[in-house]
């Protein structure tokens, strides 16, 4: 009875990952979890139970796909695909977004004292395509019509933190990144339209504004001489030359530069060191694609 009851609950979906996700708790009936779960280090002076709440990433993706179940079946029919042959080869493209929500302090209530700023991390399912067994090309069966709308955007994590508090943000989004990484290496097996089907996920971090990109990639903030989030030009260079810029930054390179910043292998002065790392002064923790 217990398991039957669970399956009748709204939002309950049985699913499986092949291979099983690394670094992700194995209980599948999870709801909203503490935002710091999955983070092993200690975050100073933060009342952990008030700082963040989130869904486990894979559970949230499953829920989003189940919400689109009718659209997926409709898409298969419109494309003239026999749904009983399309059980594998589904590809889902997910857009991630993250932004500060400004001042949310409780001015007059009697609740717990919380920091004044909040950050929301969310995602949108942009498209779903399928490659039928005998076909070369994938066919798109679902495309989000309003990809920038509040209605298609699903919150994953809500946090009391200022978006420029790099350390706390790292602690909270670190586990989210670990889960995302695990999802990339695995396939989701989920019942859609009465048949088990397998889905792969691709993530695009295109919903971050510049401030957030700088925060996540460990770059100096707005007052920096290094003005661009994609290349190494300074303000002076950019003002003299608006044309010859190339995208030079990558997540891996920012990580290497942070290591140089941290260890200072050439025993340089602060100025020389800063010039060498071109404004990377914190450990980047989330890969953002331009």
N, C-alpha and C positions, 0 to 999 in steps of 0.2 A: 504493500500500500504506500509506504513512504516514497519509494522511487516513482510510483505512478503519480503520486501527489506532486512530486517535484516537477515531473514532465508537464503537468498541467499549469504550472505557474507561468505567468507572463514573463517573457524574457529568458526562459530556460531553453537551452538548445544543447543537444548532445553533439559533440564534435571530437575529432581526433587529429593529431598532427603526425605526419610520417616524414622523417623520423621525429621522435618526441622532442619538444623544444628544450634546449639547454637553458639553464639559469632561470627557469620559470616554474613557479610552484605547481604541483601536480593536481591540486584539487580543482575539479572542473566546475563546481557549483559556486564559484566565487562571485560576490557582488562587488560593492564598492570597497576598495582597500585603502589602508593608510598609504599616503603618497611616498613615504620613505621605505616601504617594504621592498626588499631586494637590495637595499643599500647597507653595506656592512660597517662603514666607518661611523664615527660619532659626530653629529652636527651640534656644535656648541649652543648651549642656552636656548634651544628651540623646543617649546612644548610640542613634542612630536605628534600628539593627537590632534593639535589644532592646525598644524601647518599645511597639510595637503591631503586631498582625497583624490583617488583616481580609480579608473577601471583597469583591469589587466588588459594589455593591448590586444591580445589574441581574442579574449572574450568580447571586447568591444567590436572587433572586426567581424566576428561571427554574428553578433547581434545586428550589425549594419547590413550584412549580406542577407540575413533572414528577413529584414525589413524590405529588401529589394527582391524578394523571392518572386513575386508576381511579375515584376518588371523583367526579371531574367527569363522566366518562362515565356512571357509575351515576346521578348526579343528573339528567342529561339524560334518561335512560331512564325514571326514576321520574316525571318531570314530563311524560312523553309527548311530549318534543320530538324531532324528527327531527335526529339529530346532523349530517347532511350539510347541513342548511339553517342550522345555528347555527355560522357560521364567524366572525362578528364580533359586536360588541356585548357582549363579556364585561367585567364590572367586578369588580375585586378590591379588597377593603378590607383594609388592613394596619395592625395595631396595633404601634407601636414602644414599646420599653421600654429603660430604661437605669438601671443602678444600680451602686453601689460593691459590691465583693465582699469588703471588709474586708482584714484583714492576710493577705498571702499569702507573706510573706518566707521564703526558704530558710534555715533555721537551721543546718543542718549539712552541706549538700552542698558540692561544690567548683565549682558553676556560677558564671556571672557574677553580680556584685553587682547586684541590682535594687531599685528602690524597693519599699517594703513593701505599698503598696496597689494594688488592681487595679479596673478598671471594665469592665463588660460592656454592650455595646449589642446589642440583639437585636430580632427582630420575629416576629410571629405572623400568619398569614393567617387573618383572622376570617371572611370570607365571600366567595363568588364568585357573582355573579348574571349572567344573560344576558337581553338583550332581543331576542327573535326579530324578524325583519325586519318582519312585519306586525302586531306587537303594540304596544300602548301601554306596558304596564307591564313592568318587569323581573321575572324569576322567579329566586328564589334556588335555586341547585342545590347549593351546599355551604355548610354552617355549621359552624364549629369547635365541637365539643361541650364541650371543656374548654379554653376560651380562656386560663385562667390557669395551666394546667399546664406544668410543665417540659418535657413531651413535645412540646407543640405550638409551643414557643418556640425560634426558631432563632438561634443566635449569629451576629452579623455582624462584630463587632469586639471584640477583647480587648486591653486596654491596661494597662500598668503606670503608673498615675497615681493620685493621690488625687482623689476626686471633687470636692474643693473647690479643686483647682488649675485655676482658670478658664482660664489662658492655654494650658496644655498640652492641656487638654480641647478648647479651641477649635481648636487646631492639628490635632488628630486627628479630631475629628468634623466639622470644616469641609468636607473633601472629601466626606464621607458626605452632608452636607446639599446640597452642589453636585450630587451624583449624583441624590439624591432629587428635587431641583428639576427636573433635566433629564428624569427619568422622568415627572413630572407632565405635561410638554408633549408626550409622545410615546406611541405605541402599540407594544406588543410583539407581534411576529408569531412564533408558536411552534407547532410541530406537537403536537397533543394528539389521541390516538385516531386517528392516521394522517392527519389533515387539518390544514392550517395555519389557525390561529384568531388573532383579534386581541384583545388584553387592554388595558384601561386600569387604572391604579392610583390609589387614594386612600389617603392616610396619616393615621392618627390617633395623635397622641402622647399616649396615655392611660396608658402604663405607667411613668410617671416618678413617683417619690415627691416630696414637697415640697422636700426638700433639693436634688434634682436639677433641679427646675423653677427654683428660685432661681438655681442655678448657670448654667443654660442661658439664662435670661432676664436675667442680669446684675444680679439683685437682691442686696441685702445678705443676709448669712447669718442664722443663728438668733438672734444677740444683738441684732438690729436693733429699733429702735423701730417700724419699719414692719412690722407683723406678718403682713400678708396677702399671698399671692402673686397674688391677683386684684384687690384694690382698694387704695386709698391710706390706709386708716385706720391710725392709730397704736395702740399698746397701750392708751393712756389712753382714746382715743375708743371703741375696741372694748369696753373693760370697762364703759363707761357706756351704750353703746347696742348691743345685740346684734341689732337688727332692721334698721335702715335702711342696708343695705350694697348696693351694686350692683357688678357686675363692670365695672371701669373699665380694666383693663390690656389692652393689646394689644401684640403683638410690635413693630408699627410705632411705637407710641407709646414703648415702651421704648428703641427705637433713637434716636428724637428726643431723649429725655431724656438718653441717654448722651452725645449730641453736645453738649447744653447743659452737662453735667457736665465734658466734656473741654475745651470752649472758654470756658466762663464768660462769655457775651456781655455780661452786665450787671455784670461786675466785682463780684460779691457776695462776702461773707465765706463761709468754708467752711460755717458753720451755715446761712446763708440759702440757699446753693446746694443744700445737702443737702435742705433743706425744699422747695425748688422741684422737685427731681427725685424726691422721695419714695423715696429709698433705691435708686435705680438707679445703680450706680457702676461697672459694667463693661459692655462691649459685648455685648448679647445675641446669641447666634449660632445658636440653634435655636428655631424656633417651637414652642411647646408649647400644645396646646389643653386648656382646662379640661374 
